[in-house]
């Protein structure tokens, strides 16, 4: 590696601002704020979303029923199946 052209890589604490979850990771990010974590002093980087608060990882994400490619295409361009009988007619015929 060429000397003097790379940023300083060091350990920092990332803290989720919504849940307070903290973890140590290596980074080139710097901060004037420091925190004592597990007996050592680290620079503190506040982040808004981590695995502790992201809906995908917490299980709070809502999944919708995915249509097939043909259904999505027909819905997008407003096509309907002309061979299909409307549900109202089939119910009346019973």
N, CA, C and O atoms as a CHARMM CRD file, in Angstrom:
* protein
*
  376
    1    1 UNK  N      0.83500  -1.18900   0.00000 PROA 1      0.00000
    2    1 UNK  CA     0.00000   0.00000   0.00000 PROA 1      0.00000
    3    1 UNK  C      0.87100   1.24000   0.00000 PROA 1      0.00000
    4    1 UNK  O      1.91300   1.28700   0.65200 PROA 1      0.00000
    5    2 UNK  N      0.43700   2.21600  -0.72300 PROA 2      0.00000
    6    2 UNK  CA     1.13700   3.48300  -0.76400 PROA 2      0.00000
    7    2 UNK  C      0.87900   4.23200   0.54900 PROA 2      0.00000
    8    2 UNK  O     -0.26200   4.31400   1.00400 PROA 2      0.00000
    9    3 UNK  N      1.91500   4.76200   1.14000 PROA 3      0.00000
   10    3 UNK  CA     1.78600   5.46400   2.41500 PROA 3      0.00000
   11    3 UNK  C      1.21400   6.87300   2.22600 PROA 3      0.00000
   12    3 UNK  O      1.54900   7.56100   1.26200 PROA 3      0.00000
   13    4 UNK  N      0.34800   7.29400   3.15600 PROA 4      0.00000
   14    4 UNK  CA    -0.13200   8.66500   3.19300 PROA 4      0.00000
   15    4 UNK  C     -1.32900   8.98800   2.30800 PROA 4      0.00000
   16    4 UNK  O     -1.78500  10.13200   2.30800 PROA 4      0.00000
   17    5 UNK  N     -1.85700   8.02500   1.55300 PROA 5      0.00000
   18    5 UNK  CA    -3.00600   8.35500   0.69800 PROA 5      0.00000
   19    5 UNK  C     -4.31400   7.70900   1.17500 PROA 5      0.00000
   20    5 UNK  O     -5.38800   8.02900   0.66500 PROA 5      0.00000
   21    6 UNK  N     -4.22100   6.80100   2.15200 PROA 6      0.00000
   22    6 UNK  CA    -5.41400   6.10000   2.62700 PROA 6      0.00000
   23    6 UNK  C     -5.93000   6.73300   3.91500 PROA 6      0.00000
   24    6 UNK  O     -5.14000   7.18400   4.74300 PROA 6      0.00000
   25    7 UNK  N     -7.25700   6.77000   4.09000 PROA 7      0.00000
   26    7 UNK  CA    -7.80400   7.31500   5.33900 PROA 7      0.00000
   27    7 UNK  C     -7.50300   6.38400   6.51200 PROA 7      0.00000
   28    7 UNK  O     -7.24400   5.19500   6.32400 PROA 7      0.00000
   29    8 UNK  N     -7.54200   6.93400   7.71000 PROA 8      0.00000
   30    8 UNK  CA    -7.27000   6.18700   8.92900 PROA 8      0.00000
   31    8 UNK  C     -8.41700   5.21500   9.20100 PROA 8      0.00000
   32    8 UNK  O     -9.56300   5.63600   9.35600 PROA 8      0.00000
   33    9 UNK  N     -8.11800   3.92600   9.25900 PROA 9      0.00000
   34    9 UNK  CA    -9.10900   2.88800   9.53300 PROA 9      0.00000
   35    9 UNK  C     -8.99500   2.51800  11.00200 PROA 9      0.00000
   36    9 UNK  O     -7.92900   2.10500  11.45800 PROA 9      0.00000
   37   10 UNK  N    -10.08200   2.66100  11.74300 PROA 10     0.00000
   38   10 UNK  CA   -10.06000   2.40400  13.17800 PROA 10     0.00000
   39   10 UNK  C    -11.42500   1.88400  13.62800 PROA 10     0.00000
   40   10 UNK  O    -12.39100   1.90900  12.86600 PROA 10     0.00000
   41   11 UNK  N    -11.49100   1.41600  14.86900 PROA 11     0.00000
   42   11 UNK  CA   -12.74900   0.92800  15.40900 PROA 11     0.00000
   43   11 UNK  C    -13.59300   2.10200  15.90900 PROA 11     0.00000
   44   11 UNK  O    -13.08000   3.02600  16.54100 PROA 11     0.00000
   45   12 UNK  N    -14.89500   2.04900  15.61600 PROA 12     0.00000
   46   12 UNK  CA   -15.84200   3.06100  16.09400 PROA 12     0.00000
   47   12 UNK  C    -17.08000   2.34000  16.60500 PROA 12     0.00000
   48   12 UNK  O    -17.32000   1.17900  16.27200 PROA 12     0.00000
   49   13 UNK  N    -17.85900   3.03800  17.41200 PROA 13     0.00000
   50   13 UNK  CA   -19.13800   2.51800  17.89200 PROA 13     0.00000
   51   13 UNK  C    -20.24400   3.17800  17.09000 PROA 13     0.00000
   52   13 UNK  O    -20.33300   4.40400  17.02600 PROA 13     0.00000
   53   14 UNK  N    -21.09300   2.35100  16.47400 PROA 14     0.00000
   54   14 UNK  CA   -22.27700   2.84200  15.79000 PROA 14     0.00000
   55   14 UNK  C    -23.45100   2.67200  16.74600 PROA 14     0.00000
   56   14 UNK  O    -23.63300   1.60300  17.32900 PROA 14     0.00000
   57   15 UNK  N    -24.25400   3.73800  16.90700 PROA 15     0.00000
   58   15 UNK  CA   -25.39600   3.67900  17.80800 PROA 15     0.00000
   59   15 UNK  C    -26.66800   4.02700  17.05900 PROA 15     0.00000
   60   15 UNK  O    -26.75200   5.06700  16.40700 PROA 15     0.00000
   61   16 UNK  N    -27.66800   3.14000  17.15600 PROA 16     0.00000
   62   16 UNK  CA   -28.97800   3.37100  16.55500 PROA 16     0.00000
   63   16 UNK  C    -29.67300   4.44400  17.38500 PROA 16     0.00000
   64   16 UNK  O    -29.90500   4.25200  18.57800 PROA 16     0.00000
   65   17 UNK  N    -30.00600   5.57500  16.75900 PROA 17     0.00000
   66   17 UNK  CA   -30.59100   6.68300  17.51100 PROA 17     0.00000
   67   17 UNK  C    -32.01800   6.40200  17.95800 PROA 17     0.00000
   68   17 UNK  O    -32.49800   7.05200  18.88600 PROA 17     0.00000
   69   18 UNK  N    -32.71400   5.45600  17.33100 PROA 18     0.00000
   70   18 UNK  CA   -34.10000   5.18300  17.73400 PROA 18     0.00000
   71   18 UNK  C    -34.19600   4.12500  18.82600 PROA 18     0.00000
   72   18 UNK  O    -35.11700   4.17700  19.64200 PROA 18     0.00000
   73   19 UNK  N    -33.26700   3.16300  18.86700 PROA 19     0.00000
   74   19 UNK  CA   -33.35900   2.10500  19.87000 PROA 19     0.00000
   75   19 UNK  C    -32.22500   2.12000  20.88800 PROA 19     0.00000
   76   19 UNK  O    -32.33900   1.49800  21.94400 PROA 19     0.00000
   77   20 UNK  N    -31.13900   2.81600  20.58900 PROA 20     0.00000
   78   20 UNK  CA   -30.00200   2.84700  21.50000 PROA 20     0.00000
   79   20 UNK  C    -29.06400   1.65400  21.33600 PROA 20     0.00000
   80   20 UNK  O    -28.10200   1.52700  22.09400 PROA 20     0.00000
   81   21 UNK  N    -29.31700   0.79000  20.37700 PROA 21     0.00000
   82   21 UNK  CA   -28.48000  -0.37700  20.10000 PROA 21     0.00000
   83   21 UNK  C    -27.09400   0.08800  19.65200 PROA 21     0.00000
   84   21 UNK  O    -26.97900   0.97600  18.80800 PROA 21     0.00000
   85   22 UNK  N    -26.03500  -0.51700  20.21900 PROA 22     0.00000
   86   22 UNK  CA   -24.65700  -0.12400  19.89400 PROA 22     0.00000
   87   22 UNK  C    -23.86600  -1.33900  19.44600 PROA 22     0.00000
   88   22 UNK  O    -24.07600  -2.45000  19.93200 PROA 22     0.00000
   89   23 UNK  N    -22.95200  -1.10800  18.50900 PROA 23     0.00000
   90   23 UNK  CA   -22.03200  -2.16000  18.10500 PROA 23     0.00000
   91   23 UNK  C    -20.73300  -1.53100  17.61700 PROA 23     0.00000
   92   23 UNK  O    -20.71000  -0.39500  17.14400 PROA 23     0.00000
   93   24 UNK  N    -19.65600  -2.29900  17.74400 PROA 24     0.00000
   94   24 UNK  CA   -18.32400  -1.83700  17.34700 PROA 24     0.00000
   95   24 UNK  C    -18.01100  -2.40300  15.97100 PROA 24     0.00000
   96   24 UNK  O    -18.25400  -3.57900  15.69900 PROA 24     0.00000
   97   25 UNK  N    -17.47700  -1.56300  15.12100 PROA 25     0.00000
   98   25 UNK  CA   -17.08600  -1.99000  13.78500 PROA 25     0.00000
   99   25 UNK  C    -15.91700  -1.12800  13.32100 PROA 25     0.00000
  100   25 UNK  O    -15.71000  -0.02400  13.82500 PROA 25     0.00000
  101   26 UNK  N    -15.17300  -1.63000  12.37700 PROA 26     0.00000
  102   26 UNK  CA   -14.08600  -0.86400  11.79400 PROA 26     0.00000
  103   26 UNK  C    -14.62500   0.10400  10.76000 PROA 26     0.00000
  104   26 UNK  O    -15.52400  -0.24300   9.99400 PROA 26     0.00000
  105   27 UNK  N    -14.08600   1.31800  10.72900 PROA 27     0.00000
  106   27 UNK  CA   -14.57200   2.33000   9.80100 PROA 27     0.00000
  107   27 UNK  C    -13.52600   3.41900   9.61500 PROA 27     0.00000
  108   27 UNK  O    -12.60900   3.57400  10.42100 PROA 27     0.00000
  109   28 UNK  N    -13.69000   4.17100   8.52500 PROA 28     0.00000
  110   28 UNK  CA   -12.85900   5.34600   8.31100 PROA 28     0.00000
  111   28 UNK  C    -13.59300   6.60700   8.74500 PROA 28     0.00000
  112   28 UNK  O    -13.03200   7.70200   8.68900 PROA 28     0.00000
  113   29 UNK  N    -14.85600   6.46100   9.18200 PROA 29     0.00000
  114   29 UNK  CA   -15.64700   7.60900   9.63900 PROA 29     0.00000
  115   29 UNK  C    -15.05200   8.15200  10.93900 PROA 29     0.00000
  116   29 UNK  O    -14.53800   7.40600  11.77300 PROA 29     0.00000
  117   30 UNK  N    -15.13800   9.46300  11.08000 PROA 30     0.00000
  118   30 UNK  CA   -14.63200  10.09200  12.29500 PROA 30     0.00000
  119   30 UNK  C    -15.74300  10.86800  12.96800 PROA 30     0.00000
  120   30 UNK  O    -16.74200  11.22000  12.34100 PROA 30     0.00000
  121   31 UNK  N    -15.55900  11.12900  14.24600 PROA 31     0.00000
  122   31 UNK  CA   -16.54600  11.87000  15.01000 PROA 31     0.00000
  123   31 UNK  C    -15.84800  12.56700  16.17000 PROA 31     0.00000
  124   31 UNK  O    -14.87400  12.05700  16.72400 PROA 31     0.00000
  125   32 UNK  N    -16.35400  13.72700  16.52300 PROA 32     0.00000
  126   32 UNK  CA   -15.81900  14.43800  17.68600 PROA 32     0.00000
  127   32 UNK  C    -16.39300  13.86300  18.97200 PROA 32     0.00000
  128   32 UNK  O    -15.83200  14.05200  20.05100 PROA 32     0.00000
  129   33 UNK  N    -17.51800  13.15800  18.84800 PROA 33     0.00000
  130   33 UNK  CA   -18.19500  12.55500  19.99400 PROA 33     0.00000
  131   33 UNK  C    -17.54100  11.21100  20.31100 PROA 33     0.00000
  132   33 UNK  O    -17.24400  10.43600  19.40200 PROA 33     0.00000
  133   34 UNK  N    -17.31500  10.93200  21.59900 PROA 34     0.00000
  134   34 UNK  CA   -16.73300   9.64900  22.00200 PROA 34     0.00000
  135   34 UNK  C    -17.64000   8.98100  23.02300 PROA 34     0.00000
  136   34 UNK  O    -18.49600   9.62000  23.63500 PROA 34     0.00000
  137   35 UNK  N    -17.43100   7.67200  23.19300 PROA 35     0.00000
  138   35 UNK  CA   -18.22500   6.90500  24.15300 PROA 35     0.00000
  139   35 UNK  C    -17.34500   5.81900  24.75500 PROA 35     0.00000
  140   35 UNK  O    -16.48600   5.26100  24.07200 PROA 35     0.00000
  141   36 UNK  N    -17.55800   5.52000  26.03200 PROA 36     0.00000
  142   36 UNK  CA   -16.88600   4.39600  26.68400 PROA 36     0.00000
  143   36 UNK  C    -17.76800   3.17300  26.47400 PROA 36     0.00000
  144   36 UNK  O    -18.91100   3.13500  26.93000 PROA 36     0.00000
  145   37 UNK  N    -17.23300   2.18100  25.78500 PROA 37     0.00000
  146   37 UNK  CA   -17.99500   0.98600  25.46900 PROA 37     0.00000
  147   37 UNK  C    -17.12600  -0.23200  25.72300 PROA 37     0.00000
  148   37 UNK  O    -16.05500  -0.37200  25.13300 PROA 37     0.00000
  149   38 UNK  N    -17.58400  -1.11100  26.59900 PROA 38     0.00000
  150   38 UNK  CA   -16.86600  -2.33500  26.96700 PROA 38     0.00000
  151   38 UNK  C    -15.44600  -2.04300  27.44000 PROA 38     0.00000
  152   38 UNK  O    -14.50900  -2.76800  27.10500 PROA 38     0.00000
  153   39 UNK  N    -15.29600  -0.97900  28.22200 PROA 39     0.00000
  154   39 UNK  CA   -14.01300  -0.66300  28.83700 PROA 39     0.00000
  155   39 UNK  C    -13.04200   0.13200  27.98500 PROA 39     0.00000
  156   39 UNK  O    -11.93800   0.42900  28.44100 PROA 39     0.00000
  157   40 UNK  N    -13.41900   0.48900  26.75600 PROA 40     0.00000
  158   40 UNK  CA   -12.55000   1.28400  25.89700 PROA 40     0.00000
  159   40 UNK  C    -13.28800   2.51700  25.40800 PROA 40     0.00000
  160   40 UNK  O    -14.51900   2.53900  25.39200 PROA 40     0.00000
  161   41 UNK  N    -12.55100   3.53600  25.01300 PROA 41     0.00000
  162   41 UNK  CA   -13.14200   4.75200  24.46900 PROA 41     0.00000
  163   41 UNK  C    -13.05900   4.70700  22.94800 PROA 41     0.00000
  164   41 UNK  O    -11.98900   4.51500  22.37200 PROA 41     0.00000
  165   42 UNK  N    -14.22400   4.89000  22.30900 PROA 42     0.00000
  166   42 UNK  CA   -14.32400   4.84800  20.85400 PROA 42     0.00000
  167   42 UNK  C    -15.00200   6.11900  20.35000 PROA 42     0.00000
  168   42 UNK  O    -15.76000   6.74500  21.09100 PROA 42     0.00000
  169   43 UNK  N    -14.74400   6.50500  19.11700 PROA 43     0.00000
  170   43 UNK  CA   -15.56100   7.56100  18.49400 PROA 43     0.00000
  171   43 UNK  C    -16.98900   7.02100  18.31700 PROA 43     0.00000
  172   43 UNK  O    -17.17700   5.83200  18.06200 PROA 43     0.00000
  173   44 UNK  N    -17.98300   7.89100  18.45300 PROA 44     0.00000
  174   44 UNK  CA   -19.38800   7.48100  18.35900 PROA 44     0.00000
  175   44 UNK  C    -20.00000   8.02500  17.07700 PROA 44     0.00000
  176   44 UNK  O    -19.95700   9.22800  16.82400 PROA 44     0.00000
  177   45 UNK  N    -20.57100   7.13500  16.26800 PROA 45     0.00000
  178   45 UNK  CA   -21.28800   7.50900  15.05200 PROA 45     0.00000
  179   45 UNK  C    -22.75200   7.15600  15.26400 PROA 45     0.00000
  180   45 UNK  O    -23.09000   5.99300  15.48300 PROA 45     0.00000
  181   46 UNK  N    -23.62300   8.16300  15.19800 PROA 46     0.00000
  182   46 UNK  CA   -25.06200   7.92300  15.35800 PROA 46     0.00000
  183   46 UNK  C    -25.67800   7.63900  13.98400 PROA 46     0.00000
  184   46 UNK  O    -25.43400   8.36000  13.01700 PROA 46     0.00000
  185   47 UNK  N    -26.47300   6.58100  13.92200 PROA 47     0.00000
  186   47 UNK  CA   -27.15500   6.21200  12.68400 PROA 47     0.00000
  187   47 UNK  C    -28.64500   6.07100  12.96600 PROA 47     0.00000
  188   47 UNK  O    -29.04500   5.79400  14.09700 PROA 47     0.00000
  189   48 UNK  N    -29.46300   6.26400  11.93900 PROA 48     0.00000
  190   48 UNK  CA   -30.91000   6.21400  12.12500 PROA 48     0.00000
  191   48 UNK  C    -31.47400   4.81000  12.03200 PROA 48     0.00000
  192   48 UNK  O    -32.46100   4.50300  12.70100 PROA 48     0.00000
  193   49 UNK  N    -30.87400   3.94600  11.21900 PROA 49     0.00000
  194   49 UNK  CA   -31.40500   2.59400  11.02200 PROA 49     0.00000
  195   49 UNK  C    -30.27900   1.57600  11.12900 PROA 49     0.00000
  196   49 UNK  O    -29.23400   1.71700  10.49400 PROA 49     0.00000
  197   50 UNK  N    -30.50700   0.54600  11.94400 PROA 50     0.00000
  198   50 UNK  CA   -29.59500  -0.58900  12.02900 PROA 50     0.00000
  199   50 UNK  C    -30.43500  -1.86100  11.95200 PROA 50     0.00000
  200   50 UNK  O    -31.65000  -1.79600  11.77100 PROA 50     0.00000
  201   51 UNK  N    -29.79400  -2.99900  12.08800 PROA 51     0.00000
  202   51 UNK  CA   -30.52900  -4.26400  12.06600 PROA 51     0.00000
  203   51 UNK  C    -31.47600  -4.36400  13.25700 PROA 51     0.00000
  204   51 UNK  O    -32.41300  -5.16200  13.22800 PROA 51     0.00000
  205   52 UNK  N    -31.25500  -3.58100  14.29100 PROA 52     0.00000
  206   52 UNK  CA   -32.11500  -3.60600  15.47300 PROA 52     0.00000
  207   52 UNK  C    -33.43100  -2.87000  15.24100 PROA 52     0.00000
  208   52 UNK  O    -34.42300  -3.16200  15.90900 PROA 52     0.00000
  209   53 UNK  N    -33.45900  -1.91700  14.30200 PROA 53     0.00000
  210   53 UNK  CA   -34.67900  -1.14200  14.09700 PROA 53     0.00000
  211   53 UNK  C    -35.26400  -1.25800  12.69300 PROA 53     0.00000
  212   53 UNK  O    -36.36400  -0.76200  12.45400 PROA 53     0.00000
  213   54 UNK  N    -34.56200  -1.89700  11.75800 PROA 54     0.00000
  214   54 UNK  CA   -35.06600  -2.00400  10.39100 PROA 54     0.00000
  215   54 UNK  C    -36.21800  -3.01300  10.33800 PROA 54     0.00000
  216   54 UNK  O    -36.09600  -4.10700  10.89000 PROA 54     0.00000
  217   55 UNK  N    -37.33600  -2.66500   9.68300 PROA 55     0.00000
  218   55 UNK  CA   -38.50300  -3.55300   9.64400 PROA 55     0.00000
  219   55 UNK  C    -38.21500  -4.94300   9.06700 PROA 55     0.00000
  220   55 UNK  O    -38.84700  -5.91400   9.48100 PROA 55     0.00000
  221   56 UNK  N    -37.29900  -5.05700   8.14400 PROA 56     0.00000
  222   56 UNK  CA   -36.99000  -6.36900   7.56100 PROA 56     0.00000
  223   56 UNK  C    -36.40800  -7.30100   8.61800 PROA 56     0.00000
  224   56 UNK  O    -36.76700  -8.47700   8.67300 PROA 56     0.00000
  225   57 UNK  N    -35.51600  -6.78700   9.45300 PROA 57     0.00000
  226   57 UNK  CA   -34.84800  -7.62600  10.44600 PROA 57     0.00000
  227   57 UNK  C    -35.68800  -7.81200  11.70800 PROA 57     0.00000
  228   57 UNK  O    -35.51700  -8.80800  12.41000 PROA 57     0.00000
  229   58 UNK  N    -36.58100  -6.88600  12.01100 PROA 58     0.00000
  230   58 UNK  CA   -37.40600  -7.01600  13.20900 PROA 58     0.00000
  231   58 UNK  C    -38.65700  -7.83500  12.96700 PROA 58     0.00000
  232   58 UNK  O    -39.34300  -8.20000  13.92100 PROA 58     0.00000
  233   59 UNK  N    -38.97600  -8.13700  11.70500 PROA 59     0.00000
  234   59 UNK  CA   -40.16100  -8.92500  11.39300 PROA 59     0.00000
  235   59 UNK  C    -41.42700  -8.10700  11.30000 PROA 59     0.00000
  236   59 UNK  O    -42.51500  -8.67600  11.20900 PROA 59     0.00000
  237   60 UNK  N    -41.32500  -6.80200  11.32100 PROA 60     0.00000
  238   60 UNK  CA   -42.50100  -5.93500  11.26400 PROA 60     0.00000
  239   60 UNK  C    -42.81500  -5.46900   9.85000 PROA 60     0.00000
  240   60 UNK  O    -43.72300  -4.66500   9.63800 PROA 60     0.00000
  241   61 UNK  N    -42.05600  -5.98000   8.88400 PROA 61     0.00000
  242   61 UNK  CA   -42.28900  -5.59300   7.50200 PROA 61     0.00000
  243   61 UNK  C    -43.54200  -6.28900   6.99700 PROA 61     0.00000
  244   61 UNK  O    -43.76800  -7.46500   7.27900 PROA 61     0.00000
  245   62 UNK  N    -44.34600  -5.55900   6.25600 PROA 62     0.00000
  246   62 UNK  CA   -45.57500  -6.11600   5.71600 PROA 62     0.00000
  247   62 UNK  C    -45.29900  -6.65600   4.31900 PROA 62     0.00000
  248   62 UNK  O    -44.73800  -5.97400   3.46100 PROA 62     0.00000
  249   63 UNK  N    -45.70700  -7.88800   4.12300 PROA 63     0.00000
  250   63 UNK  CA   -45.53800  -8.51200   2.81400 PROA 63     0.00000
  251   63 UNK  C    -46.88600  -8.50900   2.10400 PROA 63     0.00000
  252   63 UNK  O    -47.91300  -8.81500   2.71000 PROA 63     0.00000
  253   64 UNK  N    -46.88300  -8.17200   0.85100 PROA 64     0.00000
  254   64 UNK  CA   -48.10500  -8.19600   0.06800 PROA 64     0.00000
  255   64 UNK  C    -48.05300  -9.39000  -0.87300 PROA 64     0.00000
  256   64 UNK  O    -46.97900  -9.88400  -1.21800 PROA 64     0.00000
  257   65 UNK  N    -49.22000  -9.83900  -1.27500 PROA 65     0.00000
  258   65 UNK  CA   -49.28700 -10.96100  -2.20000 PROA 65     0.00000
  259   65 UNK  C    -48.77200 -10.50500  -3.56000 PROA 65     0.00000
  260   65 UNK  O    -49.27800  -9.54100  -4.13300 PROA 65     0.00000
  261   66 UNK  N    -47.79700 -11.18000  -4.05200 PROA 66     0.00000
  262   66 UNK  CA   -47.20000 -10.80100  -5.33500 PROA 66     0.00000
  263   66 UNK  C    -48.00100 -11.42100  -6.46900 PROA 66     0.00000
  264   66 UNK  O    -48.26500 -12.62400  -6.46300 PROA 66     0.00000
  265   67 UNK  N    -48.38500 -10.60600  -7.43700 PROA 67     0.00000
  266   67 UNK  CA   -49.06200 -11.10400  -8.62300 PROA 67     0.00000
  267   67 UNK  C    -48.02500 -11.68400  -9.56700 PROA 67     0.00000
  268   67 UNK  O    -46.83100 -11.40700  -9.45300 PROA 67     0.00000
  269   68 UNK  N    -48.50300 -12.49400 -10.50100 PROA 68     0.00000
  270   68 UNK  CA   -47.62000 -13.03100 -11.52700 PROA 68     0.00000
  271   68 UNK  C    -47.28200 -11.95900 -12.53700 PROA 68     0.00000
  272   68 UNK  O    -47.86000 -10.87200 -12.50800 PROA 68     0.00000
  273   69 UNK  N    -46.35700 -12.25000 -13.42400 PROA 69     0.00000
  274   69 UNK  CA   -45.93300 -11.27300 -14.42400 PROA 69     0.00000
  275   69 UNK  C    -47.09200 -10.86200 -15.33100 PROA 69     0.00000
  276   69 UNK  O    -47.24400  -9.68400 -15.65300 PROA 69     0.00000
  277   70 UNK  N    -47.89400 -11.81800 -15.73400 PROA 70     0.00000
  278   70 UNK  CA   -49.00200 -11.50700 -16.64000 PROA 70     0.00000
  279   70 UNK  C    -50.04000 -10.64000 -15.94100 PROA 70     0.00000
  280   70 UNK  O    -50.55100  -9.68700 -16.52900 PROA 70     0.00000
  281   71 UNK  N    -50.35700 -10.96600 -14.68100 PROA 71     0.00000
  282   71 UNK  CA   -51.31900 -10.16500 -13.92600 PROA 71     0.00000
  283   71 UNK  C    -50.82600  -8.73500 -13.73800 PROA 71     0.00000
  284   71 UNK  O    -51.60100  -7.78600 -13.85800 PROA 71     0.00000
  285   72 UNK  N    -49.54300  -8.58300 -13.44400 PROA 72     0.00000
  286   72 UNK  CA   -48.99800  -7.22900 -13.27600 PROA 72     0.00000
  287   72 UNK  C    -49.04500  -6.44700 -14.58000 PROA 72     0.00000
  288   72 UNK  O    -49.37000  -5.26000 -14.58700 PROA 72     0.00000
  289   73 UNK  N    -48.72100  -7.11100 -15.67800 PROA 73     0.00000
  290   73 UNK  CA   -48.76400  -6.45500 -16.98500 PROA 73     0.00000
  291   73 UNK  C    -50.18800  -6.02100 -17.30800 PROA 73     0.00000
  292   73 UNK  O    -50.41100  -4.87900 -17.71100 PROA 73     0.00000
  293   74 UNK  N    -51.15400  -6.92100 -17.13500 PROA 74     0.00000
  294   74 UNK  CA   -52.55200  -6.59900 -17.42200 PROA 74     0.00000
  295   74 UNK  C    -53.06700  -5.47800 -16.53000 PROA 74     0.00000
  296   74 UNK  O    -53.80400  -4.60500 -16.98700 PROA 74     0.00000
  297   75 UNK  N    -52.68400  -5.50100 -15.27400 PROA 75     0.00000
  298   75 UNK  CA   -53.11800  -4.45600 -14.34800 PROA 75     0.00000
  299   75 UNK  C    -52.48800  -3.11600 -14.71700 PROA 75     0.00000
  300   75 UNK  O    -53.14100  -2.07500 -14.64300 PROA 75     0.00000
  301   76 UNK  N    -51.21700  -3.14800 -15.11600 PROA 76     0.00000
  302   76 UNK  CA   -50.49200  -1.92800 -15.46300 PROA 76     0.00000
  303   76 UNK  C    -51.10700  -1.24400 -16.68500 PROA 76     0.00000
  304   76 UNK  O    -51.23700  -0.02000 -16.71500 PROA 76     0.00000
  305   77 UNK  N    -51.48600  -2.03800 -17.69100 PROA 77     0.00000
  306   77 UNK  CA   -52.00300  -1.47100 -18.93100 PROA 77     0.00000
  307   77 UNK  C    -53.52100  -1.55100 -19.04500 PROA 77     0.00000
  308   77 UNK  O    -54.07800  -1.24100 -20.09800 PROA 77     0.00000
  309   78 UNK  N    -54.19900  -1.96500 -17.96800 PROA 78     0.00000
  310   78 UNK  CA   -55.65600  -1.93700 -17.93200 PROA 78     0.00000
  311   78 UNK  C    -56.34100  -2.99600 -18.77400 PROA 78     0.00000
  312   78 UNK  O    -57.49000  -2.81400 -19.17400 PROA 78     0.00000
  313   79 UNK  N    -55.66100  -4.09500 -19.05100 PROA 79     0.00000
  314   79 UNK  CA   -56.27400  -5.16800 -19.83300 PROA 79     0.00000
  315   79 UNK  C    -57.10900  -6.05900 -18.91700 PROA 79     0.00000
  316   79 UNK  O    -56.77500  -6.25800 -17.74900 PROA 79     0.00000
  317   80 UNK  N    -58.19000  -6.58600 -19.46100 PROA 80     0.00000
  318   80 UNK  CA   -59.01400  -7.54000 -18.71900 PROA 80     0.00000
  319   80 UNK  C    -59.19300  -8.77600 -19.57500 PROA 80     0.00000
  320   80 UNK  O    -59.05000  -8.71900 -20.79600 PROA 80     0.00000
  321   81 UNK  N    -59.50000  -9.87100 -18.95200 PROA 81     0.00000
  322   81 UNK  CA   -59.71100 -11.12700 -19.66500 PROA 81     0.00000
  323   81 UNK  C    -61.13600 -11.12700 -20.20200 PROA 81     0.00000
  324   81 UNK  O    -62.08600 -11.17500 -19.42000 PROA 81     0.00000
  325   82 UNK  N    -61.30100 -11.07600 -21.50600 PROA 82     0.00000
  326   82 UNK  CA   -62.64000 -11.01700 -22.11600 PROA 82     0.00000
  327   82 UNK  C    -63.32500 -12.37000 -22.09000 PROA 82     0.00000
  328   82 UNK  O    -64.54400 -12.43200 -22.24800 PROA 82     0.00000
  329   83 UNK  N    -62.58900 -13.45300 -21.89800 PROA 83     0.00000
  330   83 UNK  CA   -63.17900 -14.78300 -21.85300 PROA 83     0.00000
  331   83 UNK  C    -63.71600 -15.13400 -20.47600 PROA 83     0.00000
  332   83 UNK  O    -64.49900 -16.07300 -20.33100 PROA 83     0.00000
  333   84 UNK  N    -63.29800 -14.38300 -19.46800 PROA 84     0.00000
  334   84 UNK  CA   -63.70500 -14.66400 -18.10500 PROA 84     0.00000
  335   84 UNK  C    -65.06300 -14.03200 -17.82900 PROA 84     0.00000
  336   84 UNK  O    -65.29600 -12.87100 -18.16400 PROA 84     0.00000
  337   85 UNK  N    -65.96400 -14.80800 -17.21200 PROA 85     0.00000
  338   85 UNK  CA   -67.28700 -14.29500 -16.88000 PROA 85     0.00000
  339   85 UNK  C    -67.18300 -13.49900 -15.58000 PROA 85     0.00000
  340   85 UNK  O    -66.45700 -13.89300 -14.66800 PROA 85     0.00000
  341   86 UNK  N    -67.89500 -12.40200 -15.49400 PROA 86     0.00000
  342   86 UNK  CA   -67.89500 -11.65000 -14.23700 PROA 86     0.00000
  343   86 UNK  C    -68.48200 -12.50300 -13.11300 PROA 86     0.00000
  344   86 UNK  O    -69.33600 -13.35700 -13.35100 PROA 86     0.00000
  345   87 UNK  N    -68.01700 -12.26300 -11.89200 PROA 87     0.00000
  346   87 UNK  CA   -68.46700 -13.05000 -10.74400 PROA 87     0.00000
  347   87 UNK  C    -69.94300 -12.86200 -10.46500 PROA 87     0.00000
  348   87 UNK  O    -70.60000 -13.79200  -9.99800 PROA 87     0.00000
  349   88 UNK  N    -70.48100 -11.68400 -10.73900 PROA 88     0.00000
  350   88 UNK  CA   -71.89000 -11.40800 -10.46700 PROA 88     0.00000
  351   88 UNK  C    -72.79500 -12.30700 -11.30300 PROA 88     0.00000
  352   88 UNK  O    -73.80200 -12.80600 -10.80100 PROA 88     0.00000
  353   89 UNK  N    -72.45200 -12.51700 -12.56000 PROA 89     0.00000
  354   89 UNK  CA   -73.26000 -13.35600 -13.43200 PROA 89     0.00000
  355   89 UNK  C    -73.21600 -14.80900 -12.99500 PROA 89     0.00000
  356   89 UNK  O    -74.23400 -15.49700 -13.07100 PROA 89     0.00000
  357   90 UNK  N    -72.08900 -15.29100 -12.54600 PROA 90     0.00000
  358   90 UNK  CA   -71.97700 -16.69000 -12.14700 PROA 90     0.00000
  359   90 UNK  C    -72.75600 -16.94000 -10.86700 PROA 90     0.00000
  360   90 UNK  O    -73.31000 -18.02500 -10.69200 PROA 90     0.00000
  361   91 UNK  N    -72.81400 -15.96200  -9.96500 PROA 91     0.00000
  362   91 UNK  CA   -73.57000 -16.12200  -8.72900 PROA 91     0.00000
  363   91 UNK  C    -75.08400 -16.13300  -9.00500 PROA 91     0.00000
  364   91 UNK  O    -75.82400 -16.90200  -8.39200 PROA 91     0.00000
  365   92 UNK  N    -75.53200 -15.28300  -9.92400 PROA 92     0.00000
  366   92 UNK  CA   -76.96300 -15.21300 -10.26400 PROA 92     0.00000
  367   92 UNK  C    -77.42100 -16.48300 -10.96400 PROA 92     0.00000
  368   92 UNK  O    -78.57600 -16.88300 -10.81500 PROA 92     0.00000
  369   93 UNK  N    -76.55700 -17.11200 -11.70800 PROA 93     0.00000
  370   93 UNK  CA   -76.91200 -18.29000 -12.47900 PROA 93     0.00000
  371   93 UNK  C    -77.12900 -19.50000 -11.57200 PROA 93     0.00000
  372   93 UNK  O    -77.78100 -20.46400 -11.97400 PROA 93     0.00000
  373   94 UNK  N    -76.59100 -19.45900 -10.35800 PROA 94     0.00000
  374   94 UNK  CA   -76.71700 -20.60000  -9.42800 PROA 94     0.00000
  375   94 UNK  C    -78.07800 -20.73100  -8.89400 PROA 94     0.00000
  376   94 UNK  O    -78.34700 -21.63500  -8.10300 PROA 94     0.00000
